[in-house]
Amino acid sequence: MANSFITVKNNTGAEAFVKVTAEGATVIIPNSAAVSLDADALQSIADTRKGFEYAELRKNMSLKKVGAGKVSVLNEDKSTLQVIDLILNTSTDNPLVSVRKINTETGMVDKVELNAQLSSVLLNQMNRVGIVSDYPTIKNILYVENLPNETAADNKSVYAWKKEYYKLNADEDGYTKLTGTFKEVPELYEFTSTAKENVLYNLTTRFVSKWNEVFERGIYTYRASDNKAILTELSIQTVKKLPALDAAKENVIYVLSKDDTAVEGATKGTAWKVETDKWVKETREIVTTTTVPFGPLAEKDTYYIVSGGVVKQAGTSAYTTIGTLVNVRNDAELPSVEKVVLEQDVVYVLTKDSGKKKAGSKWMFDFELKEFVEYESLLEVTTGPGGGQSVTPEPTNP
């Protein structure tokens, strides 16, 4: 008969009896114990064996992070709490079943442990009568900082192809052509200059900047309106006293090494120049240097390709990383966005926030929708007395 008990004998010949229907299960171990599990409990067991915690325990055991462990299912009615432990001693899906029946008023505990044969018969009979889980199958769990690319194209790359630049679109089903100015630079430009106006930069030797701009020795000024360094015709001469006006040169700035009482205010360290046949004090700061602080500034919306081939786009005060440059041969094609290259039945767990996706969230790729969906949304949510779960790993070599 379909609802008859199945006799199970262990290696000593001792008998036990198992009956499973769609309404529940009964296990009888003569002279020892008996346990009944209702339909909710059986469904929770089926769901747990396909759930994330169970798959994670099996993975950790396969990696030898733990030697054994269990996942516990809670099933509660008005006066009794059943704690159903699915105990794993190997990473294969052959759990031992242990049931603790706890009186919620007295706290008294009755415990029934099923051996491997009883556990196997119980679980197989559940499947036979149609108690199965609709949870998604999990073949692997990967912990990642960002979700992987769906296709051969990489959303962290910028593809240079036929003198144009392409980026995988947000839906990862096509490319967006990047338009604008692209510049290859050895180092990113600053957004503001450290050079100052109304300063005389006295460059005492030839200088080549990191941008390969050459500055010959001389005196420079800076114009902020167009970020220009201007080489003047001025020169600087250190003197003990100012020369006679008719002997002074108009393009020379005289810096006194001593006080000159012949000219009012001409104290040691002050600088002077001739204007309209009279001495005028030079009020601009003079900076004597072997380098100059002149250099190009970042232009908004321009794409800069820096060492390592990273493409960054300038904003008003900061850069946005667009991706790493990948050169595609002209006679080749951009990576295909048609074929999904991800493995099926994988749960990806984020180890850090990724955009709006929070650290710790779990994701699976839906091959029909061709998009990632949160793992929790794939679970059938049921309400009832059972459903609680907890995982207890045990140390290696327990």
Buried (B, 14 or more C-beta within 10 A) or exposed (E): EEEEBBEBEEEEEEEBBBBBBEEBBBBBBEEEBEBBBBBBBBBBBBBBBBBBBBBBBBBBBEEEEBBBBBBBBBBBEEEBBBBBBBBBBEBEEEBBBBBBBBEEEEEEEBEBBBBEBBBBBBBEBBEEBEBBBEBBEBEEBEEEEBBBBBBEBBBEBBBBBEEEBBBBEEEBBEBEEBEEEBBEBEEBBEBEBEBBEEBBBBBEEEBEBEEEEEBEEBBBBBEEEEBEBEBEEBEBEEBEBBBEEEEBEEEBBBBBEEBBEEBEEBEEEBBBBBEEEEBEEBEEEBBEEEEBBBBBEBEEEBBBBBEEBBBBBBEEEEBEEBBBBBEBEEEEEBBEBEEBEBEEEBBBBBEEEBEEBEEEBBBBBEEEEEEBEEBEEBBEEEEEBBBEBEBEBBEEEE
